[in-house]
Amino acid sequence: MARRKQVPEVARPGRRTRLIELGKDLLIGVLACSAVLLAAQTSLVTGLRGWITEPTQAGEPVIRQPEEAVMPYLAAVRSEWGVYGAIYDKEAVDRTVTSLRPILGEGLNTAGAVEEITERRWRALLESPGVYCAFQGSPPLEVLSAWLGGGGDLSGNAEALLLAWDGSAVWLCWRDESGYRAAQTQVAYEGRLQTAVRKYSPNGVAFAYEMEKSDEAYGTLDPYVMVSVTPFRPAVYSTEIPDFVENGESLGMLLSALGFQSSGNSAYEMPEGLHISEGTDRLRVRRDGTVVFHAGEESRYPVPSEGERPTCSEAALAAWELLNRAASQWRGDGTFVLTRTEAEGEGWVLTFSYRLGGIPVLTGEDGWAARFAVAGGEIRDFTLKLRTYTDTGSAAALPRERLAAAAMNALGNTDGRLVLCYSDTGAESLKAGWVVQAEN
């Protein structure tokens, strides 16, 4: 008869031990739940969401927020203690404007009757407690108001915007090609504007016109360029022109982004590039990265509108979205900013330019990167200059403002003002430098 295998005796835990072990299990469970809740409130969960939620389709273009198109390249905040300035630094400017956006929107929304003012009064307000923004080009006030959170009905364009207190009232002022304008607002100074500007500490910057008072060499600079006490070393970018003529894959992605059903096989070659027809619409793709569209009878790019015809803001938004969709695969580190709008008949002509790291880019001879014509409730024509800008990780030495101004004076070139920008003339490498901008 088989013998049962003897099992060694194991000590059984007592009641006290069981309670201790149960307490440990409960504590581990609580800590685990706490860790999950904490992760959900931090950036850790951001990386997990791509695994948990439905993934975005591969190759789907990312449409950026339209506010980016009207972000200034310079922002200054003045309190009774001095001036804080952010210039040629995208992150610093965006951070400053975003925090001050509610009060700028309130100023745009409550602006009253508009009056012309002198440059002397403009500078007096610029030296008073307030907020100042300078734009690349001159975006329309209607778009600035709509995209920066206001709801006002101001008309015209603004190269710069100023919200300042003159000792008795807060004024919204702006500069355009023809001069200076101001409108009194309902923004309160004490407890509102004063509180907003006091959050910023002076950082040793000054406007060029203020520096000119003690050193006339600064007079060659644009008077509203801000001069910093610390040297600035802008990034160097590489430039690549997309090859839509020889690269069938790139051409296919472009056609898909623009909503064309045609393939590269339907294109026929011309000396300057390719010509593509779909219905009565015409698309030309040049070897230099330029894309030109002319609408036929189809309504390929309608502009959503609440009224009978699109407003300037509605037209700008439709153009902005189409531009970002078309350029999403090739833009690289560049961003697009709205630099000008012009009324044409019952429609609009809108111009966009590139910006790199907070510094304006002049593309080609005319400087702009894209132009759209909106008429009859749709985008009828556009021209895009597509580029891929990539930060090389290196920076270039840049002459200080005074040295650049002195060099311009020595050359005797006084037909314009010095401004800092990148000039894309087709070279493979892009470095920022001082250029002479013609005065209006």
C-alpha angles and dihedrals in degrees: 000000000000115000120231113246109249113238114212115242117256122204112246117224116251125234093264091052092048091052091050092050091047090052090052091052092050092048092051090050093051092048091049092052091047091052091052092049091048092049090052089060096048137063090266091081090052090067091047097050092074087063096041103042130052107286122241114254113265113259094015108150117244112232110209124214112276092229086077089069093064100037110129122235091222132042127179131183122195125194130167087274097058143273132317114195134188116189136162088002112107097195095047093045094045091048092051096046093045092054092048096041096101093056093044089051090050090052092050091046097050100038112134133196114350122232134178116248134191125252087247092061090042090057092045089056090043088058092050127084108288151090127285129191129182121201135206102250118339115297117193120266090230091061093042089053094047097044098038094053104264128118102204127135100226117148132207134050131286129213088180136009128210131187109187144156118235095193096273108037141015114247132199109215133177139184124221137167093283102044145281132324135184140189127189114240136200093238111130117229102204111063093005121045093017091052092048097051095043089068089073123075121209112263103189102268128135138180116259092241089057091051089050090066090072099025119031091198088082089064091087092063123085099274092232097051109115118233118210129203091227123070117250123223110190120205122259116234132199117225126214127179112217113244106226095156102057100021109074094187092056091047091051092052091049093050091048092050090051092048097248116150092199120103128220088264090069092059121095122208125245130180093265096040138285134340119205127186126192114175104317094328117108128207126184122192115193130202092243093063095262117141119195125189130190119184122227126188095312123090098227099156110032119183113227109232137177093206137045091281133015120272120228090260093050092048091048092050093051091048092046093053094047091048093052092046093051095045099037095106096046110030095092112177095346125107129199124236129189105243104170146003128191129188111236117182105308092335143057142252112212127192128199130188136194124254127193122199091335095311121113119245125215108208116200124324097317096043101226128112102204140010129193133190116206119193136149092016096302144077103264102175139009141171122203128189102201120202137165111222117190127186106237093202092243130102131214128226112248127200112247117253095257093049092049090049091049091051091052091049091050090054090051092232104145100148094105148007129271116248132171119243146129115261114208105202096156099278119140092234125053122204127176118242145159114276133181113249116199115244119240 
